[in-house]
Amino acid sequence: MKNSFKILLVALFGMALVTTSCKDELLDYINKEKRKNNKRYDCPDLKLNIGDACKTAAGVVGTVNANCDCETKTVKYDCERLQLNYGDKCTNANGQVGFVNKNCDCEVANTTKYDCERLQLNFGDRCKTADGQVGIVNKDCNCEVVNTPKYDCEKLQLNIGDKCKTAAGTVGVVNQNCECVGSNTTTYDCPNLKLNFGDPCKTAAGTVGYVDKNCGCSAR
């Protein structure tokens, strides 16, 4: 009899606990619903807040704007930050006009193309070396000093008919073989004139000239 009474007490106590637990859950649910129904929306008609996802009458997904309209983005940009697409004209921070590249940067195009970008010159353009000499831009994009005087006889750095000194130390002229031949030799560059290249002569006009490499008397 005593054991039966104990079992009954335990059962009643357990039911009381279950009833209390259910009651608490029910109250929590009611309170949540009250809070939900009393919630203040930015846009009560839509029961949504600004920035929430929404659907237009046509069923297009958009976002709620500040006017409580469901707004969809009709324009898609490659570069949202710039609101521009790749290749569109743009202006960089320095005010230079360029185009939008694939990195969404405003890139200024180099409109002038040079053979040698470093020098900003093309092949054959005049240039100055580091020591101030005038030269031309070569195919290696270096400023090359050109030996402007072209000599008939590079070894002597003289032209045919120029005065020179013979091996004997006497004054001569450069002949067609690029040899310095004395003017007192019996062998002449121009036997008909009995003169050598560079010797003084009289032109057809009667002025003083010099014997050229064609054995003619050219005016100076």
Backbone as ProteinMPNN parsed JSONL, in Angstrom:
{"seq_chain_A": "MKNSFKILLVALFGMALVTTSCKDELLDYINKEKRKNNKRYDCPDLKLNIGDACKTAAGVVGTVNANCDCETKTVKYDCERLQLNYGDKCTNANGQVGFVNKNCDCEVANTTKYDCERLQLNFGDRCKTADGQVGIVNKDCNCEVVNTPKYDCEKLQLNIGDKCKTAAGTVGVVNQNCECVGSNTTTYDCPNLKLNFGDPCKTAAGTVGYVDKNCGCSAR", "coords_chain_A": {"N_chain_A": [[0.821, -1.206, 0.0], [1.889, 1.192, 0.796], [3.899, 1.501, -1.14], [2.406, 1.838, -3.5], [1.216, 4.295, -3.029], [3.432, 5.933, -3.074], [4.236, 5.704, -5.752], [2.069, 6.917, -6.994], [2.326, 9.55, -6.123], [4.763, 10.299, -7.347], [4.034, 10.126, -10.016], [2.052, 12.11, -10.176], [3.595, 14.349, -9.609], [5.333, 14.367, -11.78], [3.533, 14.867, -13.882], [2.762, 17.399, -13.201], [5.123, 18.797, -13.68], [5.449, 18.445, -16.458], [3.173, 19.76, -17.326], [3.729, 22.371, -16.506], [6.043, 22.908, -18.056], [5.005, 22.766, -20.689], [3.248, 24.879, -20.564], [5.004, 27.044, -20.289], [6.33, 26.965, -22.789], [4.189, 27.459, -24.459], [3.527, 30.075, -23.712], [5.879, 31.385, -24.513], [5.686, 31.048, -27.302], [3.317, 32.49, -27.864], [4.12, 35.052, -27.101], [6.162, 35.502, -28.969], [4.685, 35.536, -31.337], [3.129, 37.772, -30.852], [5.097, 39.738, -30.796], [5.963, 39.516, -33.39], [3.68, 40.26, -34.866], [3.445, 42.842, -34.017], [5.633, 44.066, -35.121], [7.505, 46.712, -36.498], [7.621, 47.824, -39.79], [9.71, 49.186, -42.379], [8.345, 49.58, -44.683], [5.213, 49.226, -44.422], [3.024, 48.357, -46.033], [4.176, 46.542, -47.746], [5.161, 44.868, -45.899], [7.888, 44.729, -45.44], [11.358, 45.629, -45.129], [13.536, 48.413, -46.022], [15.847, 47.544, -48.471], [15.359, 44.845, -48.312], [14.803, 41.729, -50.04], [12.579, 41.443, -52.81], [9.656, 40.978, -54.925], [8.638, 42.025, -58.11], [5.541, 43.04, -59.783], [5.713, 41.722, -62.137], [7.098, 39.565, -61.446], [9.823, 39.721, -61.217], [12.848, 39.58, -59.434], [13.89, 41.882, -56.993], [15.001, 44.684, -54.977], [13.855, 46.381, -52.054], [13.41, 49.8, -52.261], [14.142, 53.19, -51.06], [11.757, 54.456, -51.443], [9.92, 52.586, -50.929], [9.392, 50.964, -53.087], [9.584, 48.104, -55.191], [12.501, 47.621, -56.548], [14.306, 46.932, -59.467], [17.474, 46.153, -60.953], [18.088, 47.388, -63.963], [20.239, 47.966, -65.52], [23.326, 46.53, -66.063], [26.596, 46.654, -65.105], [29.984, 46.138, -66.161], [31.883, 47.031, -64.439], [30.93, 47.808, -61.496], [31.678, 49.652, -59.537], [32.653, 51.839, -60.973], [30.507, 52.223, -62.531], [30.575, 51.65, -65.238], [31.344, 50.038, -68.376], [33.661, 47.552, -69.718], [36.098, 49.025, -71.788], [34.795, 51.408, -72.047], [34.938, 55.013, -72.234], [36.8, 56.964, -69.897], [37.848, 58.983, -67.079], [40.846, 59.511, -65.399], [42.33, 59.871, -62.056], [44.095, 61.937, -62.423], [42.929, 63.48, -64.288], [43.235, 62.667, -66.88], [42.137, 61.372, -69.982], [40.978, 58.136, -70.621], [40.461, 54.579, -71.022], [38.268, 51.991, -69.765], [39.788, 49.218, -68.346], [40.243, 45.57, -68.116], [40.655, 45.196, -65.449], [39.057, 46.959, -64.268], [40.144, 49.479, -64.039], [40.906, 52.89, -64.854], [42.512, 53.255, -67.643], [45.074, 54.978, -69.238], [45.683, 55.307, -72.57], [48.651, 54.901, -74.496], [49.009, 56.904, -77.001], [50.97, 57.529, -78.824], [53.22, 55.641, -80.582], [56.391, 54.413, -80.299], [59.449, 53.279, -81.836], [61.431, 52.904, -80.036], [60.6, 52.877, -76.947], [61.738, 53.637, -74.517], [63.453, 55.737, -75.166], [61.647, 57.278, -76.423], [61.71, 57.675, -79.154], [62.149, 57.051, -82.695], [63.649, 54.575, -84.912], [66.556, 55.802, -86.485], [66.091, 58.435, -85.855], [67.382, 61.64, -84.828], [69.542, 62.014, -82.021], [70.95, 62.464, -78.701], [73.945, 61.557, -77.105], [75.071, 60.356, -73.848], [77.257, 61.913, -73.253], [76.743, 64.162, -74.666], [77.106, 64.155, -77.434], [75.988, 64.306, -80.812], [73.931, 61.968, -82.416], [72.413, 59.092, -84.029], [69.437, 57.085, -83.622], [69.897, 53.689, -83.299], [69.184, 50.252, -84.396], [69.211, 48.856, -82.062], [68.147, 50.507, -80.26], [69.906, 52.325, -79.185], [71.719, 55.389, -78.788], [73.64, 56.19, -81.31], [76.749, 57.413, -82.288], [77.453, 58.69, -85.355], [79.973, 58.453, -87.778], [80.232, 61.129, -89.439], [81.863, 62.348, -91.51], [82.649, 60.949, -94.554], [85.157, 59.144, -95.897], [87.162, 58.765, -98.845], [89.35, 57.24, -98.58], [89.556, 55.434, -95.975], [91.548, 54.465, -94.291], [93.548, 56.4, -94.423], [92.018, 58.472, -93.685], [91.342, 60.424, -95.501], [90.381, 62.059, -98.579], [90.412, 61.206, -102.11], [92.773, 63.065, -103.882], [93.246, 64.812, -101.822], [95.674, 66.7, -99.944], [98.673, 65.274, -98.655], [101.198, 63.603, -96.675], [104.113, 62.092, -97.845], [105.947, 58.937, -97.436], [108.531, 59.759, -97.395], [108.344, 62.158, -96.261], [107.702, 64.334, -97.747], [105.44, 66.696, -99.316], [102.463, 65.507, -100.735], [99.832, 64.102, -102.744], [96.697, 62.354, -102.389], [96.236, 59.464, -104.253], [94.232, 57.515, -106.625], [94.496, 54.982, -105.707], [94.567, 55.258, -103.076], [97.014, 56.054, -102.112], [99.681, 58.035, -100.887], [101.108, 60.148, -102.932], [103.991, 61.761, -104.051], [104.075, 65.093, -105.328], [106.066, 65.771, -107.026], [106.761, 63.696, -108.529], [107.554, 61.748, -111.418], [105.552, 60.306, -112.419], [102.291, 60.927, -113.13], [99.019, 61.5, -111.797], [97.237, 62.404, -113.586], [98.226, 62.143, -116.529], [97.854, 63.561, -118.969], [97.438, 66.149, -118.141], [99.664, 66.486, -116.78], [99.598, 66.618, -114.091], [98.735, 66.033, -110.661], [96.116, 64.595, -108.615], [94.365, 67.053, -106.859], [96.172, 69.025, -107.329], [96.756, 72.515, -108.048], [94.913, 74.189, -110.611], [93.632, 75.625, -113.689], [90.328, 76.559, -114.218], [87.734, 76.249, -116.762], [86.52, 78.662, -116.729], [88.543, 80.295, -116.084], [89.247, 80.616, -113.474], [90.99, 79.754, -110.424], [91.306, 76.353, -109.651], [91.101, 72.908, -108.645], [92.64, 69.742, -109.351], [90.446, 67.19, -109.958], [89.224, 63.81, -109.135], [88.523, 62.805, -111.56], [90.28, 63.821, -113.262], [89.647, 66.33, -114.037], [89.432, 69.943, -113.946], [88.267, 71.303, -111.224], [86.236, 73.814, -109.766], [86.985, 75.455, -106.714]], "CA_chain_A": [[0.0, 0.0, 0.0], [2.801, 2.341, 0.874], [4.582, 1.617, -2.438], [1.44, 2.368, -4.461], [1.048, 5.715, -2.743], [4.648, 6.618, -3.544], [4.2, 5.74, -7.223], [1.069, 7.904, -7.363], [2.911, 10.882, -5.888], [5.769, 10.551, -8.391], [3.324, 10.356, -11.28], [1.423, 13.431, -10.126], [4.665, 15.361, -9.674], [5.804, 14.41, -13.173], [2.52, 15.531, -14.709], [2.834, 18.843, -12.9], [6.302, 19.324, -14.367], [5.157, 18.473, -17.891], [2.189, 20.814, -17.553], [4.429, 23.651, -16.353], [6.921, 23.056, -19.217], [4.169, 23.077, -21.852], [2.71, 26.213, -20.365], [6.078, 28.009, -20.607], [6.548, 26.968, -24.238], [3.041, 28.111, -25.073], [3.675, 31.505, -23.48], [6.963, 31.877, -25.405], [5.157, 31.085, -28.67], [2.351, 33.604, -27.939], [4.887, 36.304, -27.051], [6.85, 35.66, -30.264], [3.687, 35.934, -32.326], [2.767, 39.161, -30.57], [6.194, 40.603, -31.27], [5.975, 39.459, -34.855], [2.553, 41.053, -35.359], [3.645, 44.249, -33.643], [6.884, 44.533, -35.707], [7.378, 47.907, -37.345], [8.322, 47.709, -41.062], [9.944, 50.437, -43.115], [7.281, 49.646, -45.69], [4.16, 48.373, -43.866], [2.177, 47.748, -47.067], [4.901, 45.375, -48.273], [5.656, 44.107, -44.748], [9.314, 44.545, -45.709], [12.215, 46.771, -44.816], [14.368, 48.899, -47.126], [16.978, 46.656, -48.731], [14.915, 43.454, -48.365], [14.473, 41.182, -51.353], [11.154, 41.537, -53.123], [9.32, 40.615, -56.299], [7.763, 42.982, -58.786], [4.305, 42.454, -60.306], [6.071, 40.831, -63.24], [7.789, 38.411, -60.891], [11.277, 39.923, -61.252], [13.397, 39.79, -58.099], [14.587, 43.153, -56.812], [15.174, 45.086, -53.586], [12.983, 47.483, -51.644], [14.156, 51.061, -52.207], [13.731, 54.146, -50.028], [10.369, 54.854, -51.712], [9.107, 51.387, -50.701], [9.101, 50.303, -54.35], [10.453, 46.952, -55.471], [13.339, 48.134, -57.639], [15.213, 45.97, -60.107], [18.561, 46.791, -61.705], [17.949, 47.123, -65.398], [21.555, 48.16, -66.155], [24.406, 45.755, -65.459], [27.896, 47.182, -65.505], [31.154, 45.287, -65.921], [32.578, 47.612, -63.289], [29.891, 48.484, -60.718], [32.259, 50.792, -58.814], [32.743, 52.963, -61.91], [29.268, 52.244, -63.308], [31.0, 51.664, -66.635], [31.69, 48.736, -68.94], [34.994, 47.455, -70.291], [36.286, 49.753, -73.034], [34.163, 52.735, -72.01], [35.819, 56.156, -71.941], [36.788, 57.346, -68.479], [38.841, 59.992, -66.704], [41.529, 59.047, -64.184], [42.464, 60.842, -60.964], [44.89, 63.079, -62.91], [42.159, 64.201, -65.307], [43.566, 62.183, -68.22], [41.088, 60.542, -70.58], [41.443, 56.8, -70.988], [39.38, 53.609, -71.19], [38.171, 51.033, -68.656], [40.402, 47.939, -68.693], [39.631, 44.384, -67.521], [40.8, 45.281, -63.989], [38.171, 48.058, -63.853], [40.919, 50.698, -63.823], [40.866, 53.819, -65.98], [43.86, 53.161, -68.225], [45.36, 55.975, -70.274], [46.384, 54.654, -73.676], [49.772, 55.63, -75.085], [48.614, 57.063, -78.4], [52.167, 57.606, -79.659], [54.0, 54.414, -80.548], [57.773, 54.623, -80.71], [60.276, 52.08, -81.983], [62.201, 52.803, -78.793], [59.766, 53.54, -75.94], [62.588, 54.229, -73.474], [63.957, 57.014, -75.678], [60.53, 57.961, -77.076], [62.209, 58.025, -80.488], [62.099, 55.973, -83.682], [64.927, 54.258, -85.544], [67.038, 56.814, -87.414], [65.901, 59.795, -85.329], [68.552, 62.264, -84.202], [69.533, 61.886, -80.564], [72.185, 62.892, -78.049], [74.516, 60.573, -76.191], [75.221, 60.829, -72.465], [78.29, 62.959, -73.202], [76.305, 65.328, -75.435], [77.381, 64.065, -78.871], [74.812, 64.076, -81.653], [73.984, 60.71, -83.142], [71.116, 58.616, -84.498], [68.96, 55.903, -82.906], [70.117, 52.483, -84.092], [68.176, 49.195, -84.241], [69.248, 48.381, -80.682], [67.609, 51.607, -79.449], [70.987, 53.101, -78.575], [72.077, 56.593, -79.531], [74.945, 55.878, -81.906], [77.421, 58.539, -82.957], [77.837, 58.288, -86.711], [81.126, 59.175, -88.329], [79.626, 61.826, -90.57], [82.717, 62.469, -92.689], [82.927, 59.713, -95.277], [86.415, 59.322, -96.63], [87.466, 57.824, -99.924], [90.404, 56.371, -98.056], [89.331, 55.41, -94.531], [92.819, 54.233, -93.581], [94.237, 57.695, -94.329], [91.013, 59.468, -93.318], [91.466, 61.483, -96.514], [89.746, 61.775, -99.853], [91.302, 61.244, -103.276], [93.104, 64.43, -104.252], [93.644, 65.594, -100.648], [97.103, 66.79, -99.676], [99.124, 64.315, -97.658], [102.661, 63.518, -96.565], [104.635, 60.805, -98.294], [106.826, 58.255, -96.477], [109.783, 60.529, -97.329], [108.087, 63.404, -95.547], [107.398, 65.427, -98.671], [104.012, 66.914, -99.534], [101.938, 64.835, -101.908], [98.372, 64.043, -102.819], [96.167, 60.988, -102.344], [95.826, 59.024, -105.582], [93.049, 56.664, -106.662], [94.806, 53.756, -104.967], [94.68, 55.672, -101.67], [98.432, 56.193, -101.76], [100.142, 59.424, -100.855], [102.124, 60.23, -103.977], [104.628, 63.08, -104.125], [103.681, 65.85, -106.513], [107.211, 65.974, -107.911], [107.074, 62.438, -109.192], [107.422, 61.79, -112.877], [104.3, 59.631, -112.765], [101.188, 61.803, -112.758], [97.672, 60.921, -111.76], [96.603, 62.829, -114.833], [99.364, 62.382, -117.436], [97.547, 64.573, -119.984], [97.597, 67.472, -117.533], [100.941, 66.467, -116.051], [99.253, 67.061, -112.736], [98.173, 65.008, -109.769], [94.873, 64.972, -107.942], [94.527, 68.083, -105.836], [97.065, 70.11, -107.765], [96.071, 73.699, -108.557], [94.713, 74.223, -112.052], [92.723, 76.693, -114.113], [89.061, 76.053, -114.744], [87.35, 76.8, -118.064], [86.141, 80.066, -116.516], [89.758, 81.049, -115.805], [89.496, 80.719, -112.029], [91.871, 78.702, -109.891], [90.592, 75.207, -109.092], [92.001, 71.798, -108.294], [92.451, 68.561, -110.187], [89.594, 66.22, -109.265], [89.603, 62.408, -109.39], [88.265, 62.506, -112.951], [91.295, 64.584, -113.992], [89.097, 67.59, -114.479], [89.774, 71.06, -113.078], [87.024, 71.727, -110.557], [86.316, 75.054, -108.971], [87.036, 75.21, -105.274]], "C_chain_A": [[0.85, 1.248, 0.0], [3.473, 2.562, -0.466], [3.657, 2.213, -3.495], [1.249, 3.859, -4.274], [2.248, 6.532, -3.238], [4.64, 6.765, -5.064], [3.229, 6.802, -7.696], [1.603, 9.323, -7.201], [3.918, 11.258, -6.981], [5.087, 10.876, -9.712], [2.695, 11.73, -11.317], [2.462, 14.549, -10.238], [5.187, 15.51, -11.099], [4.834, 15.115, -14.078], [2.54, 17.024, -14.485], [3.995, 19.488, -13.621], [6.034, 19.467, -15.857], [4.199, 19.609, -18.208], [2.829, 22.184, -17.463], [5.307, 23.935, -17.567], [6.122, 23.444, -20.453], [3.613, 24.491, -21.764], [3.74, 27.28, -20.734], [6.311, 28.101, -22.112], [5.415, 27.693, -24.952], [3.121, 29.632, -24.92], [4.756, 32.111, -24.389], [6.454, 32.034, -26.829], [4.221, 32.276, -28.858], [3.087, 34.94, -27.963], [5.603, 36.568, -28.373], [5.872, 36.137, -31.326], [3.257, 37.38, -32.126], [3.832, 40.113, -31.087], [6.228, 40.659, -32.795], [4.87, 40.342, -35.44], [2.724, 42.534, -35.077], [4.906, 44.846, -34.283], [6.623, 45.738, -36.601], [8.22, 47.717, -38.608], [8.6, 49.097, -41.634], [8.826, 50.668, -44.132], [6.153, 48.71, -45.24], [3.308, 47.679, -44.923], [2.817, 46.49, -47.636], [5.284, 44.393, -47.174], [7.12, 43.727, -44.955], [10.057, 45.805, -45.296], [13.005, 47.179, -46.049], [15.586, 47.989, -47.261], [16.597, 45.193, -48.772], [14.661, 43.022, -49.803], [12.968, 41.236, -51.558], [10.939, 41.077, -54.55], [8.377, 41.657, -56.876], [6.498, 42.269, -59.256], [4.582, 41.481, -61.44], [6.845, 39.613, -62.761], [9.298, 38.502, -60.916], [11.767, 40.234, -59.842], [14.148, 41.116, -58.05], [14.809, 43.417, -55.342], [14.267, 46.28, -53.305], [13.819, 48.759, -51.537], [13.576, 51.994, -51.154], [12.299, 54.632, -50.219], [9.395, 53.698, -51.534], [8.618, 50.767, -52.003], [10.051, 49.123, -54.503], [11.242, 47.282, -56.729], [14.246, 47.036, -58.158], [16.265, 46.74, -60.88], [18.431, 46.411, -63.158], [19.288, 47.234, -66.119], [22.592, 47.367, -65.387], [25.717, 46.303, -65.994], [28.971, 46.128, -65.271], [31.876, 45.736, -64.665], [31.574, 48.449, -62.5], [30.422, 49.739, -60.037], [32.304, 52.029, -59.696], [31.424, 53.211, -62.626], [29.567, 52.42, -64.793], [31.301, 50.241, -67.07], [33.107, 48.752, -69.483], [35.048, 48.214, -71.615], [35.626, 51.115, -73.069], [35.192, 53.818, -71.724], [35.674, 56.532, -70.474], [37.845, 58.419, -68.26], [39.497, 59.546, -65.402], [41.67, 60.183, -63.178], [43.245, 62.082, -61.384], [44.166, 63.876, -63.994], [42.466, 63.772, -66.723], [42.471, 61.25, -68.718], [41.682, 59.208, -70.991], [40.262, 55.89, -71.253], [39.43, 52.619, -70.036], [38.777, 49.703, -69.095], [39.738, 46.794, -67.933], [39.773, 44.351, -66.006], [39.93, 46.395, -63.409], [38.968, 49.298, -63.43], [40.781, 51.578, -65.056], [42.278, 53.93, -66.535], [44.011, 54.186, -69.345], [46.195, 55.304, -71.351], [47.51, 55.54, -74.167], [49.511, 55.745, -76.581], [49.817, 57.116, -79.339], [52.967, 56.332, -79.497], [55.386, 54.71, -81.095], [58.455, 53.28, -80.935], [61.037, 51.829, -80.694], [61.464, 53.585, -77.708], [60.613, 54.257, -74.897], [63.088, 55.603, -73.894], [62.83, 57.894, -76.216], [60.967, 58.521, -78.429], [62.078, 56.807, -81.39], [63.489, 55.729, -84.254], [65.292, 55.358, -86.534], [66.838, 58.241, -86.952], [67.212, 60.318, -84.74], [68.413, 62.177, -82.691], [70.856, 62.411, -80.011], [72.649, 61.816, -77.093], [74.654, 61.193, -74.801], [76.258, 61.94, -72.359], [77.984, 64.115, -74.156], [76.593, 65.275, -76.917], [76.087, 63.754, -79.625], [74.992, 62.77, -82.409], [72.619, 60.369, -83.688], [70.758, 57.366, -83.709], [69.147, 54.679, -83.802], [69.061, 51.426, -83.768], [68.168, 48.589, -82.845], [68.726, 49.43, -79.707], [68.695, 52.306, -78.63], [71.262, 54.321, -79.43], [73.51, 56.419, -80.025], [75.506, 57.101, -82.63], [77.927, 58.044, -84.301], [79.023, 59.123, -87.156], [80.668, 59.866, -89.599], [80.569, 62.031, -91.749], [82.969, 61.1, -93.303], [84.155, 59.949, -96.133], [86.519, 58.311, -97.758], [88.47, 56.792, -99.436], [90.327, 56.388, -96.525], [90.641, 55.265, -93.758], [93.579, 55.534, -93.387], [93.333, 58.784, -93.75], [91.146, 60.72, -94.196], [90.707, 61.058, -97.756], [90.77, 61.813, -100.974], [91.506, 62.695, -103.681], [93.495, 65.299, -103.067], [95.163, 65.63, -100.523], [97.461, 65.807, -98.577], [100.658, 64.379, -97.573], [103.109, 62.131, -96.961], [105.513, 60.198, -97.209], [108.136, 59.013, -96.312], [109.587, 61.86, -96.617], [107.785, 64.581, -96.439], [105.886, 65.543, -98.853], [103.587, 66.222, -100.81], [100.428, 64.926, -101.918], [97.953, 62.576, -102.808], [95.721, 60.597, -103.741], [94.653, 58.061, -105.481], [93.253, 55.337, -105.954], [94.971, 54.029, -103.474], [96.125, 55.66, -101.199], [98.781, 57.671, -101.77], [101.339, 59.522, -101.8], [102.67, 61.65, -104.009], [104.287, 63.785, -105.421], [104.832, 66.074, -107.476], [107.599, 64.694, -108.633], [106.87, 62.582, -110.702], [106.163, 61.08, -113.345], [103.162, 60.477, -112.227], [99.888, 61.014, -112.684], [96.948, 61.231, -113.053], [97.727, 63.18, -115.823], [99.092, 63.467, -118.459], [97.752, 65.989, -119.452], [98.976, 67.643, -116.916], [100.737, 67.039, -114.636], [98.713, 65.873, -111.94], [96.872, 65.52, -109.149], [95.165, 66.0, -106.846], [95.447, 69.219, -106.233], [96.233, 71.302, -108.227], [95.996, 73.656, -110.083], [93.783, 75.371, -112.385], [91.478, 76.065, -114.714], [88.781, 76.695, -116.093], [86.969, 78.269, -117.937], [87.353, 80.928, -116.184], [90.047, 81.237, -114.329], [90.389, 79.575, -111.579], [91.011, 77.599, -109.273], [91.576, 74.134, -108.672], [91.648, 70.622, -109.188], [91.62, 67.545, -109.401], [89.959, 64.81, -109.696], [89.276, 61.97, -110.814], [89.22, 63.244, -113.883], [90.713, 65.829, -114.641], [89.509, 68.682, -113.512], [88.483, 71.609, -112.494], [87.242, 72.984, -109.754], [86.307, 74.687, -107.5], [85.778, 75.723, -104.62]], "O_chain_A": [[0.569, 2.222, -0.698], [3.608, 3.707, -0.896], [4.102, 3.022, -4.309], [1.133, 4.603, -5.248], [2.107, 7.646, -3.742], [4.994, 7.816, -5.597], [3.498, 7.511, -8.666], [1.36, 10.188, -8.042], [3.924, 12.386, -7.473], [5.504, 11.78, -10.436], [2.771, 12.439, -12.321], [2.225, 15.567, -10.888], [5.449, 16.617, -11.569], [5.241, 15.88, -14.952], [2.368, 17.817, -15.411], [3.872, 20.606, -14.122], [6.356, 20.495, -16.452], [4.36, 20.327, -19.195], [2.511, 23.07, -18.256], [5.328, 25.061, -18.064], [6.516, 24.35, -21.186], [3.522, 25.203, -22.765], [3.424, 28.274, -21.388], [6.473, 29.197, -22.649], [5.634, 28.435, -25.91], [2.828, 30.381, -25.852], [4.581, 33.191, -24.954], [6.749, 33.028, -27.493], [4.299, 32.987, -29.859], [2.743, 35.841, -28.728], [5.651, 37.703, -28.846], [6.183, 37.028, -32.117], [3.048, 38.12, -33.087], [3.542, 41.132, -31.714], [6.485, 41.702, -33.396], [5.102, 41.083, -36.395], [2.208, 43.379, -35.809], [5.227, 46.007, -34.027], [5.652, 45.775, -37.357], [9.422, 47.472, -38.505], [7.847, 50.046, -41.413], [8.426, 51.802, -44.397], [6.13, 47.541, -45.624], [2.908, 46.53, -44.732], [2.14, 45.516, -47.963], [5.674, 43.257, -47.442], [7.542, 42.6, -44.695], [9.479, 46.88, -45.137], [13.137, 46.409, -47.0], [16.27, 47.704, -46.277], [17.394, 44.363, -49.209], [14.348, 43.841, -50.667], [12.188, 41.095, -50.616], [11.888, 40.818, -55.29], [7.443, 42.109, -56.214], [6.39, 41.047, -59.145], [3.816, 40.548, -61.684], [7.206, 38.74, -63.551], [9.991, 37.514, -60.673], [11.174, 41.052, -59.139], [14.935, 41.433, -58.941], [14.807, 42.486, -54.536], [13.958, 47.075, -54.193], [14.814, 48.797, -50.813], [12.636, 51.636, -50.444], [11.688, 55.155, -49.288], [8.227, 53.78, -51.914], [7.569, 50.124, -52.036], [11.177, 49.146, -54.006], [10.712, 47.229, -57.838], [14.871, 46.306, -57.388], [16.006, 47.827, -61.397], [18.637, 45.258, -63.537], [19.464, 46.669, -67.198], [22.717, 47.525, -64.173], [25.911, 46.4, -67.206], [28.899, 45.337, -64.331], [32.416, 44.919, -63.92], [31.38, 49.632, -62.778], [29.732, 50.756, -59.958], [32.031, 53.138, -59.236], [31.228, 54.255, -63.248], [28.93, 53.203, -65.499], [31.49, 49.35, -66.241], [33.693, 49.816, -69.688], [34.163, 48.071, -72.459], [35.852, 51.897, -73.993], [36.196, 53.572, -71.055], [34.595, 56.438, -69.888], [38.636, 58.719, -69.153], [38.814, 59.241, -64.424], [41.203, 61.299, -63.404], [43.09, 63.15, -60.792], [44.717, 64.827, -64.549], [42.024, 64.415, -67.675], [41.944, 60.437, -67.959], [42.739, 59.145, -71.619], [39.193, 56.346, -71.657], [40.471, 52.422, -69.408], [38.344, 49.119, -70.089], [38.782, 47.014, -67.19], [39.095, 43.569, -65.34], [40.038, 46.738, -62.231], [38.528, 50.067, -62.576], [40.566, 51.084, -66.164], [43.13, 54.613, -65.968], [43.198, 54.255, -70.266], [47.282, 54.794, -71.079], [47.369, 56.76, -74.251], [49.76, 54.807, -77.338], [49.698, 56.785, -80.518], [53.352, 55.98, -78.382], [55.533, 55.197, -82.216], [58.101, 52.276, -80.317], [61.261, 50.682, -80.308], [61.662, 54.79, -77.556], [60.262, 55.346, -74.443], [63.142, 56.526, -73.082], [63.015, 59.09, -76.44], [60.651, 59.653, -78.797], [61.919, 55.68, -80.919], [64.39, 56.555, -84.108], [64.456, 55.797, -87.323], [67.351, 59.17, -87.576], [68.033, 59.557, -84.228], [67.31, 62.255, -82.15], [71.765, 62.757, -80.767], [71.85, 61.233, -76.36], [74.393, 62.379, -74.6], [76.161, 62.806, -71.49], [78.85, 64.947, -74.427], [76.351, 66.26, -77.615], [75.217, 63.036, -79.133], [76.055, 62.497, -82.967], [71.757, 61.239, -83.805], [71.632, 56.67, -83.192], [68.628, 54.629, -84.917], [68.156, 51.667, -82.969], [67.226, 47.886, -82.479], [68.842, 49.276, -78.491], [68.443, 52.81, -77.536], [71.064, 54.298, -80.645], [74.463, 56.494, -79.25], [74.841, 57.727, -83.455], [78.721, 57.106, -84.378], [79.071, 60.334, -86.941], [80.703, 59.292, -90.687], [80.136, 61.904, -92.894], [83.455, 60.194, -92.626], [84.182, 60.84, -96.982], [86.045, 57.178, -97.661], [88.435, 55.627, -99.832], [90.939, 57.229, -95.866], [90.818, 55.869, -92.7], [94.181, 55.761, -92.337], [93.793, 59.863, -93.377], [91.078, 61.86, -93.737], [90.424, 59.879, -97.966], [91.855, 62.373, -100.821], [90.549, 63.459, -103.809], [94.016, 66.399, -103.255], [95.851, 64.701, -100.945], [96.662, 65.539, -97.68], [101.308, 65.118, -98.312], [102.575, 61.127, -96.491], [105.798, 60.836, -96.196], [108.78, 58.945, -95.265], [110.544, 62.602, -96.397], [107.626, 65.704, -95.96], [105.146, 64.6, -98.575], [104.253, 66.328, -101.84], [99.829, 65.722, -101.196], [98.725, 61.684, -103.161], [94.922, 61.301, -104.358], [94.136, 57.814, -104.391], [92.287, 54.643, -105.638], [95.436, 53.182, -102.712], [96.426, 55.31, -100.057], [98.245, 58.45, -102.559], [102.431, 59.042, -101.499], [101.912, 62.62, -103.997], [104.216, 63.164, -106.481], [104.622, 66.512, -108.607], [108.649, 64.626, -109.272], [106.11, 63.428, -111.173], [105.747, 61.216, -114.495], [103.07, 60.719, -111.024], [99.683, 60.025, -113.387], [96.154, 60.433, -113.551], [98.127, 64.338, -115.946], [99.999, 64.229, -118.797], [98.17, 66.895, -120.173], [99.407, 68.746, -116.58], [101.545, 67.794, -114.096], [98.296, 64.857, -112.498], [96.58, 66.716, -109.165], [96.075, 65.837, -106.033], [95.502, 70.251, -105.563], [95.128, 71.125, -108.741], [96.899, 73.152, -110.751], [93.216, 76.01, -111.498], [91.541, 75.187, -115.575], [89.512, 77.588, -116.521], [87.073, 79.032, -118.897], [87.228, 82.141, -116.02], [90.99, 81.941, -113.967], [90.522, 78.561, -112.265], [90.109, 77.869, -108.479], [92.737, 74.417, -108.379], [90.537, 70.511, -109.705], [92.022, 67.094, -108.329], [90.866, 64.609, -110.503], [89.693, 60.894, -111.241], [89.024, 63.299, -115.097], [91.216, 66.318, -115.653], [89.893, 68.394, -112.378], [87.71, 72.286, -113.173], [88.293, 73.186, -109.145], [85.679, 73.706, -107.101], [85.625, 75.611, -103.403]]}, "name": "protein", "num_of_chains": 1, "seq": "MKNSFKILLVALFGMALVTTSCKDELLDYINKEKRKNNKRYDCPDLKLNIGDACKTAAGVVGTVNANCDCETKTVKYDCERLQLNYGDKCTNANGQVGFVNKNCDCEVANTTKYDCERLQLNFGDRCKTADGQVGIVNKDCNCEVVNTPKYDCEKLQLNIGDKCKTAAGTVGVVNQNCECVGSNTTTYDCPNLKLNFGDPCKTAAGTVGYVDKNCGCSAR"}
